[in-house]
């Protein structure tokens, strides 16, 4: 039986590192759950698909803009795609959320 819980599908994506599960969770949530885009963004970082990672983190942060780690990750992906202003904004936002995060400084 297929569960109808988007968070479960996102967790399955985390466990298997399978992009299809994140995409299913994203659709199942009607694009209202940040976790699938966060997980897919992290997966894209791992395989060096940086432009795709930026898109995913952007969607996740639109839904949950106070998740500092996403700002940091999107900043890294933005650097890798030479989006300097976006990267600067992301790292600044991360520091605003967590002034103790030395990586963003």
Short mmCIF file of the C-alpha atoms (twelve columns), coordinates in Angstrom:
data_MODEL
# 
_entry.id   MODEL 
# 
loop_
_atom_site.group_PDB 
_atom_site.id 
_atom_site.type_symbol 
_atom_site.label_atom_id 
_atom_site.label_alt_id 
_atom_site.label_comp_id 
_atom_site.label_asym_id 
_atom_site.label_seq_id 
_atom_site.Cartn_x 
_atom_site.Cartn_y 
_atom_site.Cartn_z 
_atom_site.pdbx_PDB_model_num 
ATOM 1   C CA . UNK A 1   0.000  0.000  0.000   1 
ATOM 2   C CA . UNK A 2   1.302  3.470  -0.882  1 
ATOM 3   C CA . UNK A 3   1.340  5.898  2.048   1 
ATOM 4   C CA . UNK A 4   -0.201 9.300  1.430   1 
ATOM 5   C CA . UNK A 5   2.169  11.164 3.707   1 
ATOM 6   C CA . UNK A 6   4.557  13.530 1.956   1 
ATOM 7   C CA . UNK A 7   6.923  13.621 4.920   1 
ATOM 8   C CA . UNK A 8   7.295  9.831  4.801   1 
ATOM 9   C CA . UNK A 9   8.219  10.004 1.111   1 
ATOM 10  C CA . UNK A 10  10.726 12.753 1.863   1 
ATOM 11  C CA . UNK A 11  12.220 10.636 4.653   1 
ATOM 12  C CA . UNK A 12  12.466 7.722  2.235   1 
ATOM 13  C CA . UNK A 13  14.376 10.039 -0.086  1 
ATOM 14  C CA . UNK A 14  16.724 10.861 2.787   1 
ATOM 15  C CA . UNK A 15  17.262 7.170  3.514   1 
ATOM 16  C CA . UNK A 16  17.792 6.046  -0.086  1 
ATOM 17  C CA . UNK A 17  19.142 9.243  -1.698  1 
ATOM 18  C CA . UNK A 18  16.609 8.683  -4.502  1 
ATOM 19  C CA . UNK A 19  15.438 11.882 -6.208  1 
ATOM 20  C CA . UNK A 20  12.145 10.283 -7.265  1 
ATOM 21  C CA . UNK A 21  11.004 10.039 -3.651  1 
ATOM 22  C CA . UNK A 22  11.678 13.724 -3.029  1 
ATOM 23  C CA . UNK A 23  9.797  14.647 -6.188  1 
ATOM 24  C CA . UNK A 24  6.844  12.446 -5.162  1 
ATOM 25  C CA . UNK A 25  6.811  14.084 -1.716  1 
ATOM 26  C CA . UNK A 26  6.929  17.540 -3.286  1 
ATOM 27  C CA . UNK A 27  3.958  16.788 -5.526  1 
ATOM 28  C CA . UNK A 28  2.048  15.028 -2.757  1 
ATOM 29  C CA . UNK A 29  2.457  18.070 -0.499  1 
ATOM 30  C CA . UNK A 30  1.100  20.352 -3.233  1 
ATOM 31  C CA . UNK A 31  4.412  22.224 -3.059  1 
ATOM 32  C CA . UNK A 32  3.791  23.194 0.581   1 
ATOM 33  C CA . UNK A 33  6.456  21.148 2.368   1 
ATOM 34  C CA . UNK A 34  10.041 22.423 2.380   1 
ATOM 35  C CA . UNK A 35  11.675 19.109 3.342   1 
ATOM 36  C CA . UNK A 36  11.511 17.452 -0.097  1 
ATOM 37  C CA . UNK A 37  13.149 20.427 -1.791  1 
ATOM 38  C CA . UNK A 38  15.731 20.646 0.976   1 
ATOM 39  C CA . UNK A 39  16.597 16.971 0.549   1 
ATOM 40  C CA . UNK A 40  16.664 17.188 -3.226  1 
ATOM 41  C CA . UNK A 41  18.855 20.290 -3.020  1 
ATOM 42  C CA . UNK A 42  21.311 18.432 -0.793  1 
ATOM 43  C CA . UNK A 43  21.290 15.498 -3.201  1 
ATOM 44  C CA . UNK A 44  22.045 17.821 -6.112  1 
ATOM 45  C CA . UNK A 45  24.940 19.329 -4.147  1 
ATOM 46  C CA . UNK A 46  26.374 15.846 -3.643  1 
ATOM 47  C CA . UNK A 47  26.345 15.116 -7.378  1 
ATOM 48  C CA . UNK A 48  27.506 18.638 -8.256  1 
ATOM 49  C CA . UNK A 49  24.331 19.745 -10.027 1 
ATOM 50  C CA . UNK A 50  24.638 23.204 -8.559  1 
ATOM 51  C CA . UNK A 51  22.073 25.078 -10.686 1 
ATOM 52  C CA . UNK A 52  19.442 22.497 -9.782  1 
ATOM 53  C CA . UNK A 53  20.437 22.750 -6.134  1 
ATOM 54  C CA . UNK A 54  19.906 26.525 -6.177  1 
ATOM 55  C CA . UNK A 55  16.409 26.017 -7.595  1 
ATOM 56  C CA . UNK A 56  15.510 23.466 -4.919  1 
ATOM 57  C CA . UNK A 57  16.849 25.509 -2.016  1 
ATOM 58  C CA . UNK A 58  15.056 28.562 -3.361  1 
ATOM 59  C CA . UNK A 59  11.758 26.658 -3.224  1 
ATOM 60  C CA . UNK A 60  12.504 25.305 0.256   1 
ATOM 61  C CA . UNK A 61  13.423 28.748 1.557   1 
ATOM 62  C CA . UNK A 62  10.316 30.328 0.094   1 
ATOM 63  C CA . UNK A 63  8.365  28.016 2.397   1 
ATOM 64  C CA . UNK A 64  10.699 28.080 5.400   1 
ATOM 65  C CA . UNK A 65  12.983 31.146 5.300   1 
ATOM 66  C CA . UNK A 66  14.384 30.682 8.805   1 
ATOM 67  C CA . UNK A 67  16.176 27.399 8.103   1 
ATOM 68  C CA . UNK A 68  19.750 28.684 8.213   1 
ATOM 69  C CA . UNK A 69  21.435 25.583 6.826   1 
ATOM 70  C CA . UNK A 70  19.468 25.970 3.590   1 
ATOM 71  C CA . UNK A 71  20.754 29.522 3.177   1 
ATOM 72  C CA . UNK A 72  24.303 28.275 3.616   1 
ATOM 73  C CA . UNK A 73  23.812 25.439 1.132   1 
ATOM 74  C CA . UNK A 74  22.178 27.687 -1.439  1 
ATOM 75  C CA . UNK A 75  25.046 30.125 -0.984  1 
ATOM 76  C CA . UNK A 76  27.550 27.382 -1.773  1 
ATOM 77  C CA . UNK A 77  25.607 26.297 -4.864  1 
ATOM 78  C CA . UNK A 78  25.338 29.934 -5.955  1 
ATOM 79  C CA . UNK A 79  29.115 30.320 -5.702  1 
ATOM 80  C CA . UNK A 80  29.610 27.220 -7.823  1 
ATOM 81  C CA . UNK A 81  27.302 28.710 -10.483 1 
ATOM 82  C CA . UNK A 82  28.991 32.137 -10.217 1 
ATOM 83  C CA . UNK A 83  25.882 33.848 -8.866  1 
ATOM 84  C CA . UNK A 84  27.950 36.123 -6.640  1 
ATOM 85  C CA . UNK A 85  25.210 38.481 -5.463  1 
ATOM 86  C CA . UNK A 86  22.887 35.611 -4.621  1 
ATOM 87  C CA . UNK A 87  25.681 33.849 -2.720  1 
ATOM 88  C CA . UNK A 88  26.438 37.006 -0.758  1 
ATOM 89  C CA . UNK A 89  22.765 37.425 0.108   1 
ATOM 90  C CA . UNK A 90  22.499 33.789 1.212   1 
ATOM 91  C CA . UNK A 91  25.518 33.951 3.510   1 
ATOM 92  C CA . UNK A 92  24.380 37.282 4.936   1 
ATOM 93  C CA . UNK A 93  20.956 35.827 5.631   1 
ATOM 94  C CA . UNK A 94  22.476 32.790 7.307   1 
ATOM 95  C CA . UNK A 95  24.574 34.995 9.598   1 
ATOM 96  C CA . UNK A 96  21.494 37.065 10.439  1 
ATOM 97  C CA . UNK A 97  19.796 33.872 11.569  1 
ATOM 98  C CA . UNK A 98  22.835 32.460 13.395  1 
ATOM 99  C CA . UNK A 99  25.628 34.878 14.210  1 
ATOM 100 C CA . UNK A 100 27.707 31.995 15.606  1 
ATOM 101 C CA . UNK A 101 27.910 30.208 12.250  1 
ATOM 102 C CA . UNK A 102 31.554 30.777 11.408  1 
ATOM 103 C CA . UNK A 103 31.292 29.112 7.995   1 
ATOM 104 C CA . UNK A 104 29.136 31.919 6.632   1 
ATOM 105 C CA . UNK A 105 31.433 34.647 7.869   1 
# 
